[in-house]
């Protein structure tokens, strides 16, 4: 049961309706014809958003985006391979067989691997391309696709392999932030690029949004690496609950919501909409089209209001369990719009933190939140990190805010 609850936490919930029309995202992928001789293709291929990058704790540069495929044939189509090429035509990655199967799904069933597209169906290839250095980030990419011959519909052999339009890569560095929390034992559950956040597509106002592309659910472990002690239904059983939440930058508050109760783990919640997603939350305007979103904050803990200016490390709320049935945690993300679900998820990195170990994969971690037993932590790679994003499974120690921060002193440690 906790598996389903935690997945619901990370995905935030189903979206139903919008009270106000959504603005278009600030950047749209640009594409043009690959050749001067257009030809028919069995699939329509486009990117949901310009490919963007960040440096992870594995030392690799991650180029992250989604390739959206629509079957244009009146028969099922099996995608055999997807190859991403740079401007010179050199392959960056080739997905086929199992690697393609695990990276591809139908848009409406993102957690179910699928390389077969029914007629008119939309599939997504969830791409996370590892590059050695920033110098390897291409200016443009193309996608070369191959399909199996459809058994039900005869098609020309030339249709079985084709190259889609050129896509521009967004090459500016990700925004550098201070951490949203302090102290040891913070497990970055659901971080990019292998958790439910990565595939949390929402159909809103006639288009797809993926605001949670780079979102993280931070859960604190105690000194024995336990997720908590006591009754697993009580938010107070978890060390995460009540921890101070910190401003990640000099910023302006654009949203501060504090009207939802802290829920017991597994308790029923109200129907989720774009207005209620995330429960109690704060959104900071970081400038240049970047918004930091904090969700599931503790009831009656939000210490700022819209229009306030905040400083780095200032305590602005506490971690809670509002708006969710999966237990207390801090949901953090950066988007191009001030919303949990309406917007385009943008990459970010933290200026400094100490990587102390890794948990097992997410599915193996979840049962520990029912048993409250210590989670086994490995030491695959550890040490201080600078300008990197914690990956899924990482456990980190965030530094304390600078001494003398009035907001932190007021909120407590």
C-alpha positions as CSV (number, residue, x, y, z in Angstrom):
1,X,0.0,0.0,0.0
2,X,2.8,2.4,0.8
3,X,4.1,1.9,-2.8
4,X,0.9,3.3,-4.2
5,X,0.8,6.0,-1.6
6,X,4.3,7.2,-2.3
7,X,3.9,7.1,-6.0
8,X,0.8,9.2,-5.6
9,X,2.9,11.6,-3.5
10,X,5.6,12.0,-6.2
11,X,3.1,12.3,-9.1
12,X,1.1,14.8,-7.0
13,X,-2.2,13.3,-8.3
14,X,-4.5,13.5,-11.3
15,X,-5.3,16.9,-12.7
16,X,-9.0,17.8,-13.4
17,X,-9.9,21.1,-14.9
18,X,-8.3,24.6,-14.7
19,X,-9.8,27.8,-13.4
20,X,-7.6,30.0,-15.5
21,X,-6.0,29.5,-18.9
22,X,-2.4,28.4,-18.8
23,X,0.3,30.6,-20.3
24,X,2.5,29.1,-23.0
25,X,5.9,27.9,-21.9
26,X,8.7,30.5,-22.4
27,X,10.6,28.3,-24.7
28,X,9.4,26.0,-27.4
29,X,11.6,23.6,-29.4
30,X,12.4,24.7,-32.9
31,X,12.4,22.3,-35.8
32,X,12.8,22.5,-39.5
33,X,12.9,20.1,-42.4
34,X,15.9,17.7,-42.5
35,X,16.2,17.8,-46.2
36,X,14.7,19.8,-49.1
37,X,12.7,16.7,-50.1
38,X,9.9,16.1,-47.6
39,X,8.6,12.5,-47.5
40,X,5.9,10.6,-45.8
41,X,6.7,9.0,-42.5
42,X,4.8,6.4,-40.4
43,X,5.4,8.3,-37.2
44,X,5.2,11.9,-36.2
45,X,8.2,12.8,-34.0
46,X,8.7,16.0,-31.9
47,X,10.2,17.0,-28.6
48,X,8.0,18.1,-25.7
49,X,10.5,20.8,-24.7
50,X,14.0,21.8,-25.7
51,X,16.6,19.3,-24.4
52,X,18.3,20.7,-21.3
53,X,21.2,19.6,-19.2
54,X,22.6,19.4,-15.7
55,X,25.6,17.8,-14.0
56,X,24.7,14.9,-11.7
57,X,26.6,13.4,-8.8
58,X,27.8,10.6,-11.0
59,X,30.0,13.3,-12.7
60,X,28.2,13.0,-16.0
61,X,26.4,15.7,-17.9
62,X,22.8,14.6,-18.3
63,X,20.9,15.8,-21.4
64,X,17.2,15.3,-20.5
65,X,14.1,15.6,-22.7
66,X,11.1,13.7,-24.2
67,X,10.7,12.5,-27.8
68,X,7.0,12.3,-28.5
69,X,5.9,9.8,-31.2
70,X,2.5,9.6,-32.8
71,X,1.5,6.6,-34.9
72,X,0.2,7.9,-38.2
73,X,-0.7,4.4,-39.6
74,X,-4.1,2.6,-39.2
75,X,-2.3,-0.3,-37.6
76,X,0.0,-1.0,-34.6
77,X,3.6,0.0,-35.2
78,X,6.6,-1.5,-33.3
79,X,9.4,0.9,-32.8
80,X,12.7,-1.0,-33.3
81,X,15.3,1.6,-32.5
82,X,15.8,5.3,-31.7
83,X,19.2,6.9,-32.4
84,X,20.0,10.4,-31.3
85,X,22.7,12.1,-33.4
86,X,24.6,15.4,-33.1
87,X,24.8,18.0,-35.9
88,X,27.6,16.1,-37.6
89,X,25.6,12.9,-37.6
90,X,27.6,11.2,-34.9
91,X,25.5,9.0,-32.6
92,X,25.0,10.2,-29.0
93,X,22.9,7.2,-27.9
94,X,21.1,4.3,-29.6
95,X,18.1,2.7,-27.9
96,X,17.0,-0.8,-29.0
97,X,15.5,-3.9,-27.6
98,X,15.5,-3.7,-23.7
99,X,17.0,-0.2,-23.5
100,X,14.3,1.1,-25.8
101,X,11.6,-0.9,-24.0
102,X,12.4,0.6,-20.6
103,X,12.8,4.1,-21.9
104,X,9.5,4.2,-23.9
105,X,5.9,4.1,-22.9
106,X,2.5,5.3,-24.0
107,X,1.9,8.9,-23.0
108,X,-1.1,7.8,-20.9
109,X,0.6,4.9,-19.2
110,X,4.0,6.3,-18.4
111,X,5.1,3.6,-15.9
112,X,4.4,0.7,-18.3
113,X,7.2,0.0,-20.8
114,X,5.9,-0.1,-24.4
115,X,7.5,0.0,-27.8
116,X,4.3,-0.9,-29.7
117,X,2.1,2.1,-30.6
118,X,-1.6,1.3,-31.5
119,X,-3.1,3.2,-34.3
120,X,-3.1,7.0,-33.7
121,X,-1.6,6.4,-30.2
122,X,1.0,8.7,-28.7
123,X,4.2,7.3,-27.2
124,X,7.1,9.0,-25.4
125,X,10.7,8.1,-25.3
126,X,12.1,9.4,-22.0
127,X,15.6,10.4,-22.8
128,X,18.5,10.9,-20.4
129,X,21.7,11.0,-22.4
130,X,24.9,10.9,-20.4
131,X,27.8,13.0,-21.8
132,X,31.4,13.2,-20.5
133,X,31.7,17.0,-20.3
134,X,29.9,20.2,-21.0
135,X,31.9,20.5,-24.2
136,X,30.1,17.4,-25.5
137,X,26.7,19.1,-25.4
138,X,25.6,19.5,-29.0
139,X,24.0,22.6,-30.5
140,X,21.4,20.5,-32.4
141,X,20.3,16.9,-32.5
142,X,18.3,14.7,-34.8
143,X,16.5,11.4,-34.2
144,X,16.8,8.4,-36.6
145,X,14.0,5.9,-36.1
146,X,13.4,2.5,-37.4
147,X,10.2,0.4,-37.2
148,X,9.3,-3.2,-37.9
149,X,7.2,-3.8,-41.0
150,X,3.5,-3.5,-39.9
151,X,2.0,-6.9,-40.6
152,X,-1.5,-5.5,-41.2
153,X,-0.6,-2.6,-43.5
154,X,1.8,-2.8,-46.4
155,X,4.2,0.2,-46.4
156,X,7.1,1.1,-48.6
157,X,10.5,-0.1,-47.3
158,X,11.7,3.5,-47.2
159,X,9.2,4.2,-44.4
160,X,10.9,1.7,-42.1
161,X,13.8,4.0,-41.4
162,X,13.8,7.8,-41.4
163,X,15.3,10.8,-39.7
164,X,13.0,13.4,-38.0
165,X,13.4,17.1,-38.0
166,X,16.4,18.9,-36.3
167,X,16.0,20.0,-32.7
168,X,17.9,22.8,-31.1
169,X,19.5,22.1,-27.7
170,X,19.2,24.6,-24.8
171,X,22.8,24.9,-23.9
172,X,22.7,27.6,-21.1
173,X,23.9,26.2,-17.7
174,X,21.2,25.3,-15.1
175,X,20.5,27.7,-12.3
176,X,22.7,27.3,-9.2
177,X,20.8,27.3,-5.9
178,X,21.4,27.0,-2.2
179,X,19.8,23.9,-0.6
180,X,16.2,24.1,0.5
181,X,17.0,22.1,3.7
182,X,19.9,21.7,6.1
183,X,21.4,18.8,8.0
184,X,22.3,15.2,7.3
185,X,20.4,12.2,6.0
186,X,18.3,13.7,3.2
187,X,17.3,11.0,0.7
188,X,16.6,12.4,-2.8
189,X,13.7,10.1,-3.6
190,X,12.2,10.4,-7.1
191,X,15.0,12.6,-8.4
192,X,15.9,12.7,-12.0
193,X,15.8,10.6,-14.0
194,X,14.3,7.4,-12.9
195,X,11.3,8.2,-10.6
196,X,7.6,9.0,-11.1
197,X,8.3,12.8,-11.3
198,X,10.2,12.3,-14.5
199,X,7.1,10.9,-16.3
200,X,4.4,13.1,-14.6
201,X,2.8,14.4,-17.8
202,X,-0.4,16.4,-17.4
203,X,-2.9,17.2,-20.3
204,X,-3.9,20.8,-19.5
205,X,-5.7,23.3,-21.8
206,X,-5.1,21.1,-24.8
207,X,-1.3,20.4,-24.4
208,X,1.1,18.4,-22.3
209,X,2.9,19.8,-19.3
210,X,5.8,18.3,-17.5
211,X,6.5,20.7,-14.6
212,X,8.0,18.0,-12.4
213,X,10.7,16.8,-14.8
214,X,13.5,17.6,-12.3
215,X,11.5,17.5,-9.0
216,X,12.8,15.8,-5.9
217,X,11.0,14.5,-2.8
218,X,13.4,15.0,0.1
219,X,12.9,12.5,3.0
220,X,15.2,12.7,6.1
221,X,16.6,9.5,7.6
222,X,17.7,9.4,11.3
223,X,21.1,8.6,12.6
224,X,20.4,4.8,12.2
225,X,19.2,5.4,8.6
226,X,15.6,4.7,9.7
227,X,12.8,6.7,7.9
228,X,11.2,7.1,11.3
229,X,10.1,5.5,14.5
230,X,6.7,4.8,16.0
231,X,3.4,4.6,14.2
232,X,3.9,4.8,10.4
233,X,0.6,6.5,10.0
234,X,1.5,9.5,12.1
235,X,3.5,12.4,10.4
236,X,5.2,13.1,13.7
237,X,6.8,9.6,13.5
238,X,9.1,10.8,10.7
239,X,12.2,13.1,11.3
240,X,11.3,14.9,8.1
241,X,8.2,16.4,9.7
242,X,8.6,19.9,11.0
243,X,12.1,20.5,9.6
244,X,12.8,24.1,8.5
245,X,12.4,24.8,4.8
246,X,14.9,27.4,3.4
247,X,14.9,29.9,0.6
248,X,17.2,28.7,-2.1
249,X,18.1,32.2,-3.4
250,X,17.4,35.9,-3.1
251,X,13.9,35.9,-4.5
252,X,10.4,37.3,-4.4
253,X,7.4,35.3,-3.0
254,X,4.7,35.0,-5.7
255,X,2.5,32.4,-3.9
256,X,2.2,31.3,-0.3
257,X,-0.7,28.9,0.5
258,X,-1.3,27.7,4.1
259,X,-4.9,26.4,4.3
260,X,-4.6,22.6,4.2
261,X,-4.2,20.3,7.2
262,X,-1.4,17.8,7.7
263,X,-2.8,14.4,6.8
264,X,-2.1,11.0,8.3
265,X,-0.3,8.7,6.0
266,X,-2.9,7.0,3.8
267,X,-5.7,9.4,4.8
268,X,-8.2,10.5,2.1
269,X,-7.5,13.8,0.5
270,X,-9.6,16.2,-1.5
271,X,-9.8,16.0,-5.2
272,X,-6.5,17.3,-6.7
273,X,-6.6,20.3,-9.1
274,X,-4.0,22.7,-10.3
275,X,-5.1,25.0,-7.4
276,X,-4.8,22.4,-4.7
277,X,-1.8,20.3,-6.0
278,X,0.9,20.2,-3.5
279,X,-1.2,21.3,-0.5
280,X,0.5,24.1,1.5
281,X,3.1,25.5,-0.8
282,X,5.4,28.5,-1.5
283,X,6.6,29.6,-4.9
284,X,9.6,31.9,-5.3
285,X,10.3,34.0,-8.4
286,X,14.1,33.5,-9.0
287,X,14.2,35.7,-12.0
288,X,14.7,35.0,-15.7
289,X,11.7,32.8,-16.0
290,X,12.7,30.4,-13.1
291,X,10.3,29.6,-10.2
292,X,11.2,27.5,-7.1
293,X,8.2,25.5,-5.9
294,X,8.0,24.0,-2.4
295,X,5.1,21.7,-1.7
296,X,3.4,19.7,1.2
297,X,4.4,22.3,3.8
298,X,3.3,21.9,7.5
299,X,0.0,23.5,8.4
300,X,0.3,27.0,9.9
301,X,4.1,27.1,9.2
302,X,4.2,29.3,6.1
303,X,6.1,32.4,7.3
304,X,6.0,34.5,4.1
305,X,3.4,36.1,1.9
306,X,3.2,37.1,-1.7
307,X,5.4,40.2,-2.4
308,X,7.9,39.4,0.4
309,X,11.6,39.4,-0.5
310,X,13.5,36.5,1.0
311,X,17.3,35.9,1.4
312,X,19.4,32.8,0.9
313,X,19.0,30.4,3.8
314,X,16.0,32.2,5.3
315,X,13.5,29.8,6.9
316,X,10.2,30.3,5.2
317,X,8.1,27.2,6.4
318,X,8.4,23.7,7.8
319,X,8.2,20.3,6.1
320,X,4.7,18.9,6.4
321,X,2.3,16.3,5.0
322,X,-0.4,18.6,3.6
323,X,-2.1,17.7,0.3
324,X,-0.7,14.2,0.2
325,X,-1.4,10.7,1.5
326,X,2.2,9.4,1.2
327,X,3.7,10.8,4.4
328,X,5.7,14.0,5.2
329,X,8.4,15.1,2.8
330,X,9.5,18.2,0.9
331,X,8.6,18.3,-2.8
332,X,11.0,20.7,-4.5
333,X,11.1,21.7,-8.2
334,X,12.0,24.5,-10.6
335,X,9.7,25.5,-13.4
336,X,9.1,28.3,-15.9
337,X,5.7,29.1,-14.4
338,X,4.6,29.5,-10.7
339,X,2.7,26.2,-10.5
340,X,3.2,22.6,-9.3
341,X,1.8,21.1,-12.5
342,X,1.3,23.9,-15.1
343,X,4.7,24.6,-16.5
344,X,7.9,23.3,-18.0
345,X,10.3,21.7,-15.5
346,X,13.7,23.3,-15.6
347,X,17.1,21.8,-14.4
348,X,18.9,23.2,-11.4
349,X,21.9,22.3,-9.3
350,X,22.9,23.0,-5.6
351,X,26.0,25.1,-4.9
352,X,27.4,22.6,-2.3
353,X,26.5,19.5,-0.4
354,X,28.1,16.3,0.9
355,X,27.1,13.1,-0.8
356,X,27.1,10.4,1.9
357,X,25.7,7.4,0.2
358,X,22.9,5.8,-1.8
359,X,19.7,3.9,-0.9
360,X,18.4,0.9,-2.8
361,X,16.2,1.6,-5.8
362,X,12.9,3.4,-5.1
363,X,10.7,0.3,-5.2
364,X,12.9,-1.5,-2.7
365,X,13.0,1.6,-0.4
366,X,9.3,2.1,0.0
367,X,8.5,-0.9,2.3
368,X,10.9,0.5,4.9
369,X,8.4,3.4,5.4
370,X,5.9,0.8,6.7
371,X,8.4,-1.2,8.8
372,X,10.5,1.7,10.0
373,X,13.6,-0.5,9.8
374,X,17.0,1.0,8.9
375,X,17.4,1.5,5.1
376,X,20.6,-0.1,3.9
377,X,23.0,2.6,2.6
378,X,25.8,1.9,0.2
379,X,28.9,4.1,-0.3
380,X,29.3,3.9,-4.1
381,X,30.5,7.4,-4.4
382,X,30.8,9.9,-1.6
383,X,32.3,13.3,-0.9
384,X,31.6,17.0,-1.3
385,X,29.8,18.1,-4.4
386,X,29.5,21.5,-6.1
387,X,27.1,22.7,-8.7
388,X,25.5,19.2,-9.1
389,X,22.0,17.8,-8.7
390,X,21.5,14.8,-6.4
391,X,20.3,11.8,-8.4
392,X,17.7,9.3,-7.5
393,X,18.9,7.1,-4.5
394,X,21.4,9.7,-3.3
395,X,21.6,10.6,0.4
396,X,23.1,14.0,1.1
397,X,24.0,16.3,3.9
398,X,23.1,19.9,3.3
399,X,25.2,22.7,5.0
400,X,23.6,24.9,7.7
401,X,22.6,28.4,6.6
402,X,25.0,31.2,7.2
403,X,25.1,32.2,10.9
404,X,23.0,35.1,11.9
405,X,20.2,34.5,9.4
406,X,17.2,36.1,11.2
407,X,14.6,33.9,9.5
408,X,16.5,30.7,10.4
409,X,16.9,31.8,14.0
410,X,13.2,32.6,14.2
411,X,12.1,29.2,12.7
412,X,14.5,27.1,14.7
413,X,16.7,24.2,13.7
